[in-house]
Each structure stands twice: as structure tokens, then as C-alpha cells.
Amino acid sequence: MDLESFNGFTFDLPEKTYNVDTSDPKWSKPPAASLPAVPCGAGTQLPDCCTVPAPLSSQFSVDCKTYPLVCEGSTCSYKFTYEVASIVDLKKEVPQLNSTNSAVLKTITLKNIKVTLNNGLNLALPPVEVFIAPMDATSAADTRARKLATLPGHEAGFNGTDVVPVDAAGQTAFRSFAQNYKVPFKLLARAQLTAKAGQAAPAGKAVVKVGGQAEAEL
């Protein structure tokens, strides 16, 4: 980049807070304290965790439509996708952008994503995928949503900060929404959570704060 001709600035992205909370109605909390460590899969008494034959049905029986249950690693596990969303309005939240009357920036680059995690869950928080999407998108499964990056997972009790680089595909995705900075967009965070047989039922809350640094050229 020709620094002498560069007309822009670097700014911090508005920090957004996401709660991964077992008290949230979206959380598919298991109905029992823990799952029995009963072998499952082909050739076992329990080929399908959602159809429990006698006499195992006296130990546990689960409605898989309510509590997603899968056979993983030869044991039954609860496994489901948990999503949270936030709105980003660069025009309102980044004062530096008010210095231009142009509706579209010449360029905008997402230099990194900064994530601070306080994992108060009693289980590891797996890697979290972050997507950017239009305001009316309700899920990362929306075909218009585009992935920015994957944030690292951490064990229960972790409290710290990671700075995650953004690859070319993530840069392109961010630019496609943020270049017209007057139009708000959504950030969607998605994680696939698992509670395995023998583990205590998930409890607690993880607080994830996501920000970062961007560079805009006017």
C-alpha cells in the first residue's frame, strides 16, 4: 500500500458480548443428571440411542426431538448446535466513520478478531464459528451468511484472550457487508456442544466478548 496516498484510519470494532448459558431456553438441557455409560452402535444392545429396548429402557429413555442424542465414540451423547447473535451498526458505533459523507468506503479490512472468554461452564467450550449476515438473518444456516473465522475452544474454567487472524475468505466476507458502513449487519456465533455419557449435565455460563481491529480507507 502507498502510505502517502492512503486516506483512512484504523479502528476497534464495537465489542459484542455473547452468553452461552445453560439456563437459556435455547439450550437443549438433558433431563437427567447424566447419561448412563452404556455402549452403543452396531453389535451392541443399543444400536440407536433414540430407540432404547427393554431392559435398558428402565435405565433411561429420551425424547430425541427435545434432547438431541447421538452415538459418538461408542457411547450416547447429547449433541446440539447453539447460536447467539448481535447487531453491528458501524455508522453509529464507530465515530471516525462520521467524518465522511460517502455511503461506501473505498476499502475496509478486518485485521483481526479479538475474543475474551470467561468459561464458567462445567465443560469445555468447543471452537466457535463466527458469521456475518444481513439484519434479517436468524441463523448461520441462512444461505446469505458468510463465515468470518473460527475462534479457539477452551476448557472449563478458562479465562483469557485470543487474537485470531482473518483469512482471505473472511476478509472478503467482512468487506461485502461492512464496506457500505451505513447499513447495519449481524454477527452470528455458532458452536456445537456435546455432553458425553458419564459426564455431569451441563451447567453454568460462558461469557464471550468479541471485538477486533479494522482498517478503513475513505
MISEFI-212592 format. One record per atom (N, C-alpha, C): residue in one letter; x, y, z. Coordinates in steps of 0.05 Angstrom, whole numbers, padded with zeros to 5 digits, always signed. Atoms other than C-alpha are relative to their C-alpha. Last residue first. Layout:
aXYZ/...
//
This chain:
l+00022-00017+00009/l-00243+00133+00052/l+00002+00007-00030/e-00011-00020+00018/e-00198+00075+00071/e-00024+00015-00012/a+00018-00011+00021/a-00219+00035+00132/a+00015+00020-00016/e-00012-00023+00013/e-00176-00010+00176/e-00018+00008-00023/a+00005-00003+00028/a-00206-00059+00226/a+00014+00025-00011/q-00011-00024+00011/q-00189-00085+00295/q-00004+00000-00030/g-00021+00003+00020/g-00223-00136+00338/g+00008+00027-00010/g-00006-00026+00012/g-00283-00148+00382/g+00021-00004-00022/v-00012+00001+00026/v-00316-00210+00412/v+00003+00029-00011/k-00001-00028+00010/k-00332-00218+00485/k+00016+00000-00026/v-00019-00004+00022/v-00352-00290+00504/v-00002+00029-00009/v+00003-00027+00011/v-00385-00304+00571/v+00022+00005-00020/a-00025-00011+00011/a-00392-00378+00588/a-00007+00028-00011/k+00002-00019+00022/k-00449-00398+00635/k+00028+00008-00009/g-00016-00025-00001/g-00462-00453+00685/g-00003+00017-00025/a+00010-00021-00018/a-00486-00525+00679/a+00019+00024-00002/p-00012-00027+00003/p-00480-00583+00630/p-00013+00020+00019/a+00016-00016+00018/a-00505-00650+00659/a+00012+00028-00002/a+00022-00014-00013/a-00448-00687+00694/a-00015+00017-00021/q-00006-00028-00009/q-00407-00731+00649/q-00025+00011+00014/g-00017+00000-00024/g-00416-00807+00648/g+00007+00028+00010/a+00008+00019-00021/a-00442-00808+00577/a+00020+00001+00023/k-00003+00029+00004/k-00420-00748+00537/k-00009-00016+00024/a-00003+00011-00028/a-00444-00676+00536/a+00000-00031-00003/t+00003+00029-00005/t-00431-00643+00469/t+00002-00006+00029/l-00005+00007-00028/l-00438-00571+00443/l-00007-00030+00004/q+00012+00026-00003/q-00432-00549+00371/q+00008-00012+00027/a-00017+00021-00011/a-00417-00475+00370/a-00016-00026+00001/r+00011+00027+00000/r-00445-00417+00329/r+00020-00020+00011/a-00020+00018-00011/a-00434-00342+00335/a-00013-00027+00003/l+00011+00024-00011/l-00474-00296+00289/l+00022-00018+00010/l-00020+00020-00005/l-00454-00225+00274/l-00013-00023+00014/k-00001+00018-00023/k-00509-00184+00243/k+00026-00016+00001/f+00000+00028+00006/f-00509-00124+00197/f+00001-00016+00025/p-00007+00019-00022/p-00523-00050+00199/p-00001-00029-00010/v+00020+00022-00002/v-00524-00010+00133/v+00009-00019+00022/k+00024-00011-00010/k-00486+00056+00137/k-00023-00021+00003/y+00000-00001-00030/y-00419+00021+00132/y-00026+00011+00011/n+00022-00019-00002/n-00428+00001+00059/n-00006+00003+00030/q-00009-00022+00017/q-00359-00032+00060/q-00022+00022-00002/a-00009-00023-00015/a-00381-00072+00121/a+00008+00024-00018/f+00020-00012-00016/f-00423-00126+00087/f+00008+00028+00011/s+00026+00000+00015/s-00382-00149+00028/s-00022+00012+00016/r+00001-00023+00018/r-00318-00128+00064/r-00027+00002-00014/f+00004-00024-00016/f-00330-00177+00121/f-00003+00024-00018/a+00027+00001-00012/a-00340-00236+00073/a-00005+00026+00015/t+00019-00006+00022/t-00279-00217+00031/t-00028+00001+00011/q-00003-00028+00007/q-00236-00213+00094/q-00020+00008-00022/g+00012-00016-00020/g-00262-00280+00118/g+00001+00030-00006/a+00029+00004+00003/a-00245-00313+00052/a-00015+00017+00021/a+00010-00015+00023/a-00175-00282+00054/a-00030-00003-00003/d-00011+00009+00026/d-00161-00307+00125/d-00013+00016-00023/v+00023+00004+00019/v-00175-00269+00189/v+00012-00007-00027/p-00003-00012+00026/p-00124-00273+00246/p-00024-00008-00018/v+00002+00019+00022/v-00148-00291+00316/v+00003+00014-00027/v+00002-00017+00024/v-00126-00253+00378/v+00002-00018-00024/d-00013+00009+00024/d-00141-00295+00440/d-00003+00021-00022/t+00005-00014+00025/t-00158-00271+00510/t+00016-00012-00023/g-00022-00012+00015/g-00165-00306+00577/g-00008+00012-00026/n+00006-00029+00000/n-00207-00340+00630/n+00024+00014-00014/f-00019-00018+00014/f-00211-00416+00624/f-00009+00029+00002/g-00016-00017-00018/g-00252-00450+00678/g+00019+00018-00013/a+00016-00013-00022/a-00278-00506+00634/a+00019+00016+00018/e+00010+00017-00021/e-00230-00520+00576/e-00017+00016+00020/h-00016+00002-00024/h-00221-00476+00515/h-00014-00016+00021/g+00014+00010-00024/g-00244-00471+00443/g+00018-00001+00024/p-00008+00024-00013/p-00210-00428+00390/p-00017-00008+00024/l-00013-00008-00025/l-00249-00378+00348/l+00008-00026+00015/t+00006+00019-00022/t-00266-00398+00277/t+00017+00007+00024/a-00023+00014-00013/a-00267-00341+00227/a-00011-00021+00019/l-00023-00017-00004/l-00310-00296+00183/l+00024-00015+00010/k-00018+00005-00023/k-00361-00344+00154/k+00023+00019+00001/r-00027+00007+00010/r-00414-00318+00107/r+00019-00001+00024/a-00021-00003-00021/a-00489-00316+00120/a+00027-00009-00011/r-00013-00025+00004/r-00532-00308+00057/r+00022+00005+00021/t-00018+00002+00022/t-00551-00381+00055/t+00015+00026-00006/d+00011-00016+00021/d-00581-00376+00125/d+00021+00000-00023/a+00008+00018+00022/a-00552-00433+00166/a-00012+00015-00024/a-00023+00003+00017/a-00517-00381+00209/a-00005-00019-00023/s-00017+00022-00006/s-00586-00366+00236/s+00024+00000-00019/t+00005+00010-00027/t-00638-00312+00241/t+00018-00023+00008/a-00009+00028-00003/a-00618-00270+00181/a-00005-00008+00029/d+00023+00017-00004/d-00659-00205+00177/d+00007-00030+00001/m+00015-00004-00025/m-00600-00160+00191/m-00023-00019+00004/p+00018-00023+00000/p-00557-00189+00136/p-00016+00001+00026/a+00024+00005+00015/a-00501-00237+00155/a-00018+00025-00001/i+00011-00027+00005/i-00431-00243+00184/i-00024-00004-00019/f+00011-00006+00027/f-00411-00310+00213/f-00009+00029-00001/v+00013-00027+00001/v-00368-00330+00273/v-00007+00006-00029/e+00000-00011+00027/e-00353-00404+00286/e-00014+00027+00001/v+00024-00016+00007/v-00338-00422+00358/v+00004+00012-00027/p-00004-00023+00018/p-00288-00477+00376/p-00026+00013-00009/p-00013+00008+00025/p-00313-00521+00433/p+00006+00025-00017/l+00014-00014+00022/l-00328-00494+00503/l+00015-00007-00026/a-00016-00015+00019/a-00302-00547+00551/a-00019+00014-00019/l-00011+00016+00022/l-00349-00569+00606/l+00015+00019-00019/n-00014+00023-00012/n-00372-00544+00674/n+00010-00019-00021/l+00013+00025+00003/l-00388-00476+00643/l+00015-00022+00014/g+00011+00009-00025/g-00358-00413+00672/g-00018-00025-00002/n+00015+00024+00002/n-00314-00402+00612/n-00009-00011+00027/n+00001+00009-00027/n-00292-00330+00614/n-00019-00024+00001/l+00018+00021-00009/l-00271-00317+00543/l+00003-00004+00030/t-00006+00004-00028/t-00241-00255+00511/t-00021-00019+00011/v+00021+00013-00015/v-00240-00255+00435/v+00010-00004+00029/k-00010+00003-00028/k-00202-00207+00390/k-00023-00012+00016/i+00023+00003-00019/i-00215-00215+00316/i+00012-00005+00027/n+00000+00023-00018/n-00161-00190+00268/n-00026+00000+00016/k-00028+00008-00005/k-00144-00141+00212/k+00001-00024+00018/l+00002+00010-00028/l-00215-00135+00184/l+00028-00012+00006/t-00015+00025-00005/t-00201-00093+00122/t-00004-00008+00029/i+00001+00004-00029/i-00246-00038+00094/i+00012-00028+00004/t-00006+00027-00009/t-00237-00008+00025/t-00004-00002+00030/k-00017+00009+00022/k-00262+00053-00013/k+00008-00029+00005/l-00029-00004-00004/l-00317+00061+00038/l+00015-00010-00024/v-00016+00024+00002/v-00389+00066+00015/v+00030+00007+00003/a+00016+00023-00011/a-00442+00117+00034/a+00016-00026+00000/s+00003+00022+00019/s-00393+00175+00025/s-00015-00023+00013/n+00028-00001+00010/n-00405+00234+00071/n-00006-00023-00019/t+00004+00002+00029/t-00342+00220+00111/t-00029+00001-00007/s-00015-00021+00012/s-00322+00243+00181/s-00002-00001-00031/n+00017-00023+00004/n-00378+00202+00212/n+00015+00023-00014/l+00013+00003+00026/l-00336+00140+00202/l-00018+00023-00006/q-00018-00009+00021/q-00290+00161+00259/q-00013+00000-00027/p+00002-00029+00005/p-00348+00156+00308/p+00017+00009-00023/v-00028-00008+00006/v-00351+00079+00302/v-00001+00030-00008/e-00018+00010-00021/e-00415+00054+00337/e+00030+00007-00005/k+00006-00009-00027/k-00469+00092+00300/k+00022-00006+00020/k+00005-00029+00001/k-00443+00085+00229/k-00004+00011+00028/l-00025-00014+00001/l-00414+00016+00244/l-00004+00030+00000/d+00007-00024+00015/d-00481-00013+00266/d+00025+00018+00000/v-00022-00018+00003/v-00466-00085+00288/v-00009+00023-00018/i+00002-00019+00022/i-00524-00127+00313/i+00024+00019+00001/s-00001-00028-00008/s-00514-00189+00356/s+00000+00018-00025/a-00004-00020+00021/a-00529-00263+00350/a+00002+00028+00013/v+00007-00026-00010/v-00526-00327+00390/v+00007+00021-00021/e-00006-00025+00015/e-00526-00399+00366/e-00009+00025+00016/y+00009-00023-00016/y-00522-00467+00400/y+00009+00025-00014/t-00012-00025+00009/t-00518-00531+00358/t-00012+00023+00016/f+00018-00019+00013/f-00533-00597+00391/f+00015+00026-00006/k-00016-00016+00019/k-00501-00661+00416/k-00019+00019-00014/y+00016-00022+00009/y-00523-00702+00476/y+00017+00018-00018/s-00008-00028-00007/s-00480-00764+00477/s-00022+00019-00009/c+00020-00020+00007/c-00491-00839+00476/c+00008+00027+00010/t+00017-00007-00022/t-00428-00881+00477/t-00020+00021-00008/s+00012+00024-00012/s-00389-00918+00423/s-00016+00005+00025/g-00021+00013-00015/g-00347-00857+00406/g-00010-00024+00016/e-00025-00011+00007/e-00410-00820+00387/e+00022-00012+00017/c-00020+00020-00009/c-00480-00849+00387/c+00027+00010-00011/v-00014+00015+00021/v-00526-00789+00382/v+00019-00020+00012/l-00017+00021-00010/l-00579-00755+00426/l+00012-00015-00024/p-00014+00013+00022/p-00613-00689+00411/p+00021-00020+00011/y-00028+00002-00009/y-00657-00673+00472/y+00016-00016-00021/t-00005-00021-00019/t-00726-00649+00450/t+00029+00001+00009/k+00009-00025+00013/k-00735-00688+00386/k+00005+00023+00019/c-00022-00012+00016/c-00692-00743+00417/c-00008+00025-00015/d+00014-00010+00023/d-00744-00758+00471/d+00021+00015-00017/v-00002-00029+00006/v-00700-00797+00519/v-00016+00006-00026/s+00015-00003+00025/s-00708-00863+00555/s-00002+00029-00006/f+00004-00026+00012/f-00661-00884+00611/f-00016-00002-00026/q-00022-00017-00010/q-00649-00940+00660/q-00002+00028-00012/s+00005-00007-00028/s-00716-00976+00652/s+00022+00018+00012/s+00019-00022-00001/s-00708-00971+00576/s-00007+00007+00029/l-00014-00026-00003/l-00646-01014+00582/l-00019+00023+00003/p+00006-00014-00026/p-00690-01075+00597/p+00014+00027+00003/a+00000+00011-00027/a-00721-01066+00546/a+00024-00019+00002/p+00015+00024-00005/p-00702-01031+00481/p+00000-00008+00030/v-00012+00016-00022/v-00680-00958+00476/v-00017-00025+00006/t+00019+00022-00003/t-00695-00924+00410/t+00012-00020+00019/c+00027-00011-00001/c-00661-00856+00409/c-00022-00021+00002/c+00004-00013-00027/c-00592-00882+00426/c-00028+00011+00003/d+00010-00027+00005/d-00595-00929+00365/d-00007+00012+00027/p-00009-00009+00026/p-00555-00994+00363/p-00008+00029-00005/l+00012-00026+00006/l-00565-01003+00438/l+00011+00010-00026/q+00029+00000-00008/q-00554-01075+00459/q-00014+00025-00008/t+00004-00004-00029/t-00489-01073+00419/t-00030-00003+00006/g-00009+00023-00015/g-00469-01101+00350/g-00003+00002+00030/a+00005+00027+00012/a-00474-01035+00314/a+00012-00022+00017/g-00010+00004+00027/g-00473-00974+00359/g-00005-00029-00009/c+00020-00002+00021/c-00480-00962+00433/c+00013-00005-00027/p-00010+00002+00027/p-00443-00979+00497/p-00022+00001-00020/v+00008+00025+00013/v-00479-00955+00560/v+00011-00001-00028/a-00021+00007+00018/a-00446-00901+00602/a-00005-00028-00012/p-00014+00025-00007/p-00511-00878+00633/p+00021-00006-00021/l+00008+00023+00016/l-00527-00806+00616/l+00015-00025+00009/s-00020+00009+00019/s-00521-00753+00670/s-00011-00024-00016/a-00026-00011-00009/a-00562-00712+00718/a+00022-00008-00018/a-00011+00014-00023/a-00625-00727+00678/a+00028+00011+00007/p+00019+00002-00022/p-00670-00687+00632/p+00011-00014+00025/p+00010+00028-00004/p-00614-00664+00586/p-00018-00002+00025/k-00011+00012-00025/k-00610-00589+00572/k-00011-00028+00004/s+00013+00026-00002/s-00623-00570+00500/s+00011-00015+00024/w-00018+00022-00008/w-00603-00497+00510/w-00015-00026+00003/k-00011+00013+00024/k-00647-00450+00471/k+00018-00024+00006/p+00020+00019+00012/p-00688-00436+00534/p+00010-00014-00025/d+00013-00010+00023/d-00624-00405+00564/d-00020-00020-00011/s+00027-00007-00008/s-00608-00432+00633/s-00016+00012-00023/t+00016+00024-00001/t-00547-00469+00605/t-00029+00006+00010/d+00012+00003-00027/d-00518-00402+00584/d-00018-00025+00001/v+00007+00028+00005/v-00470-00388+00527/v-00010-00011+00027/n+00002+00018-00023/n-00471-00312+00534/n-00008-00028-00010/y+00017+00023+00004/y-00446-00268+00477/y+00000-00018+00025/t-00001+00021-00020/t-00418-00199+00486/t-00020-00021-00006/k+00026+00012-00005/k-00402-00152+00428/k+00003-00023+00020/e-00001+00026-00014/e-00343-00105+00424/e-00028-00010+00006/p+00017+00000-00024/p-00352-00050+00371/p+00000-00028+00013/l+00027+00009+00004/l-00293-00060+00324/l-00016+00003+00025/d+00008+00024-00014/d-00231-00020+00341/d-00029-00006-00007/f+00018-00003-00022/f-00207+00030+00290/f-00007-00027+00012/t+00005+00025-00013/t-00152+00041+00239/t-00018+00004+00024/f-00006+00002-00029/f-00154+00102+00195/f-00005-00029+00009/g+00017+00017-00016/g-00160+00125+00123/g+00009-00001+00029/n+00018-00018-00014/n-00132+00165+00066/n-00019-00016+00017/f+00020+00013-00017/f-00072+00126+00040/f-00016+00020+00016/s+00027-00004+00012/s-00036+00164-00015/s-00022-00012+00017/e+00004-00029+00005/e+00030+00173+00023/e-00028+00006-00011/l+00007-00013-00025/l+00025+00102+00053/l-00005+00030-00005/d-00015-00025+00001/d+00025+00070-00017/d-00010+00017+00024/m+00017-00024+00000/m+00000+00000+00000/m+00018+00025+00000/
//
